[in-house]
């Protein structure tokens, strides 16, 4: 478990990045002080038996920190993250949101990826803006019920649930306050699609209908997931 800093760019405001810009982005993330893990998310294609939320955001970033203080130290005006638009010109006019979370992870039977050399895994990135009528009851229900079902999805490689925290940021991005994010990861978009068409997906949908009352809907996006060496 650790603290997650999550940034996503709006689909209408940032174009796909070129190879040189992705390289610059990797270098910038590697320079973020205190980060112990970083991921770059870019749009992928997969088919869900129940939902289609349209085009995925053009870019998402997730950085892990061991403490809240370390994360806040990376959210100052002097942080490399504050200069994303300078390092990656395509993002200069992009509208980004940022939020801090506490990350919970669950074990899976086969966490080792089976991707081909040079290939990237694929994550299903989901967020619930909220609010819930009773957030404590909502999180309690979700955390108790959904992860055991996630663990039974065929080919699953990772499970995480992110819950919001209070934090201080001076980054030039709009802070949001989604009540939850979660992510499950697979070897490929094809493996994700197979899981999303499996009988366990039907069980997940049935559990969804038992959630305590909440507003804001939910949003699901398949995304290539690059682990950036730090």
Secondary structure, 3 states (H helix, E strand, C coil): CEEEEEEEECCCCCCCCCHHHHHHHHHHHHCCCCEEEEEEEEECCCCCCCCCCCCCCCCEEEEEECCHHHHHHCCCCCCHHHHHHHHCHHHCCCCEEEEEEEEEEECCCCCCCCCCCCCCEEEEEEEECCCECCHHHHHHHHHHHHHHHHCCCCCCCEEEEEEECCCCCCCCCEECCCCEEEEEEECCHHHHHHHHCCHHHHHHHHHHCCCCCECCCCEEEEEEEEEECC
